[in-house]
Amino acid sequence: MNTATFIASIPSIASVRFSNTLSPIPWSGCGRISATNNRSMKQRDRLPLWVHSVAWGGLSILILLLVLVGDRYRGQGFWQAWVESLEFRNPGYSERIHPNDLFRTRANTWSNLAYVLVGFYSLAFAFHDRQHSGSVEGNYLVCTPAMSLLFGVACCYLGLGSGLFHASLTRWGQQLDVGSMYAPLLACIAINVGRYCPSHFRVNSGSRIPVWPLLASLVVLGSYLLYHYKWSMSSGQVLPIHILIVVVFALVDCIPDRSKIDPRTLNRRWLFVGMVALVLAVLFRQLDVARKFGTPESWIQGHALWHLLTALALGSMYLYYRSERCLWESARRASV
């Protein structure tokens, strides 16, 4: 398995449709899965080494490139011709600014690689699921690799946007930073919608059109609009709304009488990890804003921990969706 093979397979990943021939997973009264399906799920959970190699290998190459480029332009004022953001003259966080370096803030820049790592894993999962989705029943995310591809690209976009802003402290970087924050959340919302809505639409001619391209298109369009109109809205209001929508879907999963999915079919430990990570991330960020966390020269910055912990939260939510063991199959397979 090499990089060229992985890249060449991306178009085929995007073409995968959620199968409408899946049969419901047998459940007993206490929520146990049949032995056959349990073996399939265990096989899915045992990831081959190349999945980890793609994620960590890609991250290592990226780190090496950034180290070389950062050293090449150190002290040369690379960003001086760019329009500054307000953060450059009036820093919102406590980390020291190095105005003439390529990475004007260091910890707050490098910590964005956590988002990229989550994205690389999601991309590797997409390829893995493309090969094995036929042996797994009832998991929308596993059976629709295009959604893993979408989530992975969104996380990489966030790492790029936020990293560029903290490296440059430019106005355009700030726009990209804020605009990219919404993309992974929009992808999570799309995954949740996909779990509940039919997998295909039936048109008058009898043809069946998959739903996931529509969901992916809405995520791309929404991400662009939120980037384009960044200066016309408050991220302090828009971001919490997106987070709240994701949380509401998770709460619906936990209501036995109203959820379309038995909550026992989802590993809620990942949900718990994600929520705790998000709360800690907000705490460290606010301490940093109040100048009550660390020193300006430290590599351990409150906002850097915000990056690491929110990346953990995103990764945990992705694994939460992958842990799903059964869907409301009758509704999913209904044509609209």
LOVEX-141773 format. One line per field, with one value per residue (C-alpha): x, y, z; residue in three letters. Coordinates in nm, 3 decimals. Example, Ala and Ser with C-alpha at 12.3 -4.5 7.8 and 13.67 -1.06 7.14 Angstrom:
// LOVEX-141773
xx: (1.230, 1.367) $
yy: (-0.450, -0.106) $
zz: (0.780, 0.714) $
type: (Ala, Ser) $
This chain:
// LOVEX-141773
xx: (0.000, 0.163, 0.062, 0.002, -0.240, -0.428, -0.463, -0.569, -0.848, -1.012, -1.258, -1.377, -1.420, -1.651, -1.862, -1.962, -2.330, -2.488, -2.629, -3.004, -2.971, -2.845, -3.050, -3.125, -2.882, -3.052, -3.090, -3.198, -3.392, -3.071, -2.927, -2.675, -2.561, -2.562, -2.234, -2.189, -2.233, -2.024, -1.734, -1.771, -1.761, -1.456, -1.282, -1.371, -1.232, -0.896, -0.734, -0.436, -0.105, -0.122, -0.411, -0.187, 0.106, -0.092, -0.196, 0.133, 0.349, 0.162, 0.190, 0.564, 0.625, 0.423, 0.617, 0.948, 0.839, 0.720, 1.045, 1.248, 1.032, 1.017, 1.395, 1.438, 1.230, 1.319, 1.384, 1.307, 0.974, 0.781, 0.440, 0.528, 0.365, 0.036, -0.251, -0.222, -0.501, -0.596, -0.435, -0.092, -0.098, -0.340, -0.284, -0.584, -0.366, -0.061, 0.196, 0.483, 0.476, 0.786, 0.705, 0.986, 0.948, 0.737, 0.566, 0.485, 0.336, 0.483, 0.277, -0.049, 0.065, 0.212, -0.078, -0.307, -0.139, -0.371, -0.661, -0.459, -0.384, -0.755, -0.818, -0.551, -0.700, -1.046, -0.910, -0.736, -1.058, -1.240, -1.009, -1.024, -1.405, -1.411, -1.251, -1.450, -1.789, -1.965, -1.891, -2.034, -2.403, -2.585, -2.321, -2.388, -2.042, -1.862, -2.093, -2.060, -1.683, -1.751, -1.863, -1.532, -1.360, -1.567, -1.492, -1.121, -1.093, -1.285, -1.043, -0.740, -0.900, -0.939, -0.576, -0.461, -0.683, -0.614, -0.245, -0.206, -0.367, -0.156, 0.156, 0.084, -0.151, -0.288, -0.643, -0.695, -0.553, -0.806, -1.090, -0.969, -0.924, -1.277, -1.432, -1.262, -1.385, -1.732, -1.642, -1.588, -1.904, -2.103, -1.963, -2.076, -2.423, -2.432, -2.331, -2.612, -2.866, -2.742, -2.794, -3.164, -3.275, -3.322, -3.001, -3.153, -3.420, -3.636, -3.723, -4.013, -3.805, -3.746, -3.381, -3.237, -3.020, -2.792, -2.838, -2.477, -2.370, -2.642, -2.525, -2.162, -2.254, -2.441, -2.138, -1.907, -2.151, -2.208, -1.834, -1.776, -2.056, -1.937, -1.586, -1.706, -1.932, -1.700, -1.685, -2.065, -2.130, -2.006, -1.821, -1.907, -2.269, -2.242, -1.991, -2.191, -2.500, -2.315, -2.182, -2.530, -2.678, -2.420, -2.493, -2.868, -2.819, -2.611, -2.880, -3.144, -2.931, -2.953, -3.334, -3.458, -3.823, -3.768, -3.440, -3.447, -3.133, -3.105, -2.854, -2.691, -2.566, -2.340, -2.026, -2.111, -1.766, -1.645, -1.924, -1.819, -1.454, -1.555, -1.769, -1.506, -1.239, -1.458, -1.526, -1.156, -1.070, -1.303, -1.161, -0.797, -0.882, -1.055, -0.769, -0.532, -0.746, -0.744, -0.362, -0.390, -0.227, 0.148, 0.406, 0.449, 0.761, 0.615, 0.533, 0.235, -0.023, -0.391, -0.497, -0.266, -0.443, -0.770, -0.648, -0.536, -0.849, -1.097, -0.914, -0.961, -1.329, -1.371, -1.187, -1.397, -1.721, -1.601, -1.526, -1.862, -2.036, -1.816, -1.917, -2.279, -2.403, -2.757, -2.967, -3.339, -3.316, -3.679, -3.675, -3.331, -3.427, -3.755, -3.767, -3.883) $
yy: (0.000, 0.325, 0.690, 0.688, 0.396, 0.572, 0.899, 0.721, 0.545, 0.862, 0.900, 0.545, 0.611, 0.902, 0.683, 0.434, 0.421, 0.288, -0.051, -0.089, -0.466, -0.473, -0.687, -0.575, -0.695, -0.955, -0.837, -1.028, -0.866, -0.759, -0.607, -0.873, -0.907, -1.236, -1.427, -1.379, -1.003, -0.980, -1.147, -0.902, -0.608, -0.739, -0.781, -0.421, -0.297, -0.470, -0.213, -0.306, -0.140, 0.064, 0.275, 0.400, 0.429, 0.656, 0.884, 0.907, 0.882, 1.167, 1.375, 1.306, 1.416, 1.733, 1.812, 1.766, 2.001, 2.265, 2.247, 2.297, 2.584, 2.749, 2.737, 2.871, 3.185, 3.244, 3.611, 3.725, 3.898, 3.672, 3.815, 4.185, 4.262, 4.104, 4.292, 4.240, 4.109, 4.285, 3.993, 4.102, 4.436, 4.340, 3.970, 3.779, 3.508, 3.510, 3.343, 3.564, 3.685, 3.656, 3.919, 3.834, 3.455, 3.241, 3.102, 3.417, 3.209, 2.867, 2.653, 2.791, 2.710, 2.362, 2.241, 2.260, 1.947, 1.757, 1.840, 1.720, 1.389, 1.333, 1.417, 1.175, 0.896, 0.967, 0.958, 0.628, 0.492, 0.594, 0.381, 0.095, 0.104, 0.116, -0.228, -0.380, -0.207, -0.504, -0.722, -0.479, -0.435, -0.136, 0.136, 0.435, 0.588, 0.262, 0.182, 0.532, 0.596, 0.926, 1.071, 0.972, 1.136, 1.451, 1.460, 1.400, 1.682, 1.912, 1.839, 1.896, 2.223, 2.328, 2.243, 2.440, 2.742, 2.772, 2.695, 2.957, 3.222, 3.156, 3.140, 3.463, 3.670, 3.821, 3.935, 3.674, 3.407, 3.506, 3.477, 3.132, 3.030, 3.119, 2.992, 2.653, 2.598, 2.516, 2.256, 1.951, 2.037, 2.064, 1.724, 1.579, 1.723, 1.571, 1.232, 1.251, 1.347, 1.060, 0.815, 0.899, 0.984, 0.732, 0.633, 0.695, 0.904, 0.743, 0.961, 0.921, 0.717, 0.459, 0.549, 0.567, 0.866, 0.844, 1.109, 1.149, 1.369, 1.616, 1.617, 1.659, 1.943, 2.122, 2.090, 2.236, 2.517, 2.594, 2.599, 2.841, 3.075, 3.079, 3.162, 3.425, 3.604, 3.566, 3.941, 3.971, 3.737, 3.663, 3.335, 3.356, 3.297, 3.083, 2.827, 2.737, 2.684, 2.427, 2.253, 2.252, 2.082, 1.802, 1.767, 1.750, 1.459, 1.282, 1.339, 1.197, 0.882, 0.848, 0.865, 0.503, 0.584, 0.855, 0.763, 0.571, 0.396, 0.181, 0.372, 0.040, 0.016, 0.320, 0.332, 0.630, 0.630, 0.809, 1.062, 1.115, 1.161, 1.414, 1.617, 1.622, 1.724, 2.009, 2.140, 2.131, 2.300, 2.591, 2.619, 2.635, 2.880, 3.118, 3.097, 3.188, 3.484, 3.604, 3.567, 3.315, 3.022, 2.978, 3.227, 3.386, 3.178, 2.842, 2.576, 2.479, 2.744, 2.748, 2.807, 2.531, 2.297, 2.421, 2.296, 1.959, 1.898, 2.006, 1.776, 1.500, 1.590, 1.571, 1.240, 1.101, 1.200, 1.032, 0.711, 0.744, 0.733, 0.441, 0.246, 0.228, -0.129, -0.101, 0.147, 0.195, -0.007, 0.005, 0.384, 0.402, 0.182, 0.355, 0.550, 0.910) $
zz: (0.000, -0.107, -0.121, -0.496, -0.464, -0.183, -0.377, -0.695, -0.506, -0.373, -0.665, -0.612, -0.242, -0.318, -0.544, -0.275, -0.187, 0.127, 0.035, 0.048, 0.068, 0.425, 0.661, 1.017, 1.282, 1.506, 1.865, 2.172, 2.452, 2.626, 2.309, 2.206, 1.847, 1.660, 1.652, 1.277, 1.287, 1.602, 1.419, 1.128, 1.366, 1.547, 1.212, 1.127, 1.461, 1.405, 1.182, 0.966, 1.030, 0.709, 0.847, 1.127, 0.886, 0.652, 0.939, 1.127, 0.816, 0.652, 0.970, 0.997, 0.639, 0.699, 1.016, 0.834, 0.555, 0.801, 0.997, 0.679, 0.553, 0.895, 0.928, 0.574, 0.641, 1.004, 1.079, 0.723, 0.785, 0.548, 0.647, 0.657, 0.322, 0.430, 0.594, 0.969, 1.187, 1.509, 1.692, 1.573, 1.754, 2.031, 2.103, 2.230, 2.382, 2.603, 2.375, 2.265, 1.904, 1.684, 1.418, 1.175, 1.175, 0.947, 1.257, 1.450, 1.731, 1.781, 2.019, 1.884, 1.529, 1.574, 1.790, 1.486, 1.354, 1.589, 1.356, 1.059, 1.233, 1.295, 0.930, 0.806, 1.015, 0.875, 0.520, 0.591, 0.740, 0.422, 0.210, 0.459, 0.462, 0.082, 0.088, 0.374, 0.389, 0.232, 0.536, 0.793, 0.855, 0.995, 1.035, 0.813, 0.848, 0.771, 0.481, 0.336, 0.305, 0.129, 0.463, 0.625, 0.329, 0.386, 0.758, 0.698, 0.445, 0.683, 0.969, 0.745, 0.629, 0.993, 1.069, 0.765, 0.833, 1.203, 1.160, 0.889, 1.104, 1.412, 1.196, 1.007, 1.228, 0.906, 0.835, 0.564, 0.794, 1.058, 0.807, 0.705, 1.068, 1.172, 0.849, 0.879, 1.236, 1.112, 0.848, 1.076, 1.270, 0.948, 0.848, 1.184, 1.129, 0.780, 0.920, 1.174, 0.909, 0.694, 0.979, 0.997, 0.644, 0.358, 0.184, -0.162, -0.327, -0.593, -0.893, -1.137, -1.380, -1.109, -1.069, -0.718, -0.635, -0.328, -0.060, 0.049, -0.249, -0.150, 0.212, 0.108, -0.128, 0.150, 0.379, 0.112, 0.034, 0.401, 0.471, 0.185, 0.293, 0.653, 0.531, 0.283, 0.533, 0.830, 0.893, 0.887, 1.178, 1.527, 1.569, 1.939, 1.840, 1.526, 1.659, 1.973, 1.756, 1.545, 1.856, 2.008, 1.702, 1.727, 2.100, 2.037, 1.795, 2.060, 2.323, 2.089, 2.062, 2.440, 2.463, 2.430, 2.366, 2.105, 1.938, 1.613, 1.730, 2.042, 2.262, 2.353, 1.997, 2.037, 2.248, 2.464, 2.621, 2.308, 2.352, 2.713, 2.613, 2.348, 2.586, 2.862, 2.611, 2.485, 2.836, 2.924, 2.594, 2.670, 3.022, 2.906, 2.629, 2.867, 3.115, 2.832, 2.726, 3.088, 3.098, 3.380, 3.203, 3.171, 3.048, 2.703, 2.630, 2.730, 2.473, 2.690, 2.604, 2.692, 2.334, 2.211, 2.452, 2.305, 1.967, 2.105, 2.308, 2.041, 1.798, 2.055, 2.078, 1.699, 1.682, 1.966, 1.794, 1.475, 1.665, 1.839, 1.503, 1.392, 1.704, 1.588, 1.572, 1.441, 1.244, 1.209, 0.893, 0.783, 0.767, 0.615, 0.325, 0.252, -0.071, -0.070) $
type: (Met, Asn, Thr, Ala, Thr, Phe, Ile, Ala, Ser, Ile, Pro, Ser, Ile, Ala, Ser, Val, Arg, Phe, Ser, Asn, Thr, Leu, Ser, Pro, Ile, Pro, Trp, Ser, Gly, Cys, Gly, Arg, Ile, Ser, Ala, Thr, Asn, Asn, Arg, Ser, Met, Lys, Gln, Arg, Asp, Arg, Leu, Pro, Leu, Trp, Val, His, Ser, Val, Ala, Trp, Gly, Gly, Leu, Ser, Ile, Leu, Ile, Leu, Leu, Leu, Val, Leu, Val, Gly, Asp, Arg, Tyr, Arg, Gly, Gln, Gly, Phe, Trp, Gln, Ala, Trp, Val, Glu, Ser, Leu, Glu, Phe, Arg, Asn, Pro, Gly, Tyr, Ser, Glu, Arg, Ile, His, Pro, Asn, Asp, Leu, Phe, Arg, Thr, Arg, Ala, Asn, Thr, Trp, Ser, Asn, Leu, Ala, Tyr, Val, Leu, Val, Gly, Phe, Tyr, Ser, Leu, Ala, Phe, Ala, Phe, His, Asp, Arg, Gln, His, Ser, Gly, Ser, Val, Glu, Gly, Asn, Tyr, Leu, Val, Cys, Thr, Pro, Ala, Met, Ser, Leu, Leu, Phe, Gly, Val, Ala, Cys, Cys, Tyr, Leu, Gly, Leu, Gly, Ser, Gly, Leu, Phe, His, Ala, Ser, Leu, Thr, Arg, Trp, Gly, Gln, Gln, Leu, Asp, Val, Gly, Ser, Met, Tyr, Ala, Pro, Leu, Leu, Ala, Cys, Ile, Ala, Ile, Asn, Val, Gly, Arg, Tyr, Cys, Pro, Ser, His, Phe, Arg, Val, Asn, Ser, Gly, Ser, Arg, Ile, Pro, Val, Trp, Pro, Leu, Leu, Ala, Ser, Leu, Val, Val, Leu, Gly, Ser, Tyr, Leu, Leu, Tyr, His, Tyr, Lys, Trp, Ser, Met, Ser, Ser, Gly, Gln, Val, Leu, Pro, Ile, His, Ile, Leu, Ile, Val, Val, Val, Phe, Ala, Leu, Val, Asp, Cys, Ile, Pro, Asp, Arg, Ser, Lys, Ile, Asp, Pro, Arg, Thr, Leu, Asn, Arg, Arg, Trp, Leu, Phe, Val, Gly, Met, Val, Ala, Leu, Val, Leu, Ala, Val, Leu, Phe, Arg, Gln, Leu, Asp, Val, Ala, Arg, Lys, Phe, Gly, Thr, Pro, Glu, Ser, Trp, Ile, Gln, Gly, His, Ala, Leu, Trp, His, Leu, Leu, Thr, Ala, Leu, Ala, Leu, Gly, Ser, Met, Tyr, Leu, Tyr, Tyr, Arg, Ser, Glu, Arg, Cys, Leu, Trp, Glu, Ser, Ala, Arg, Arg, Ala, Ser, Val) $
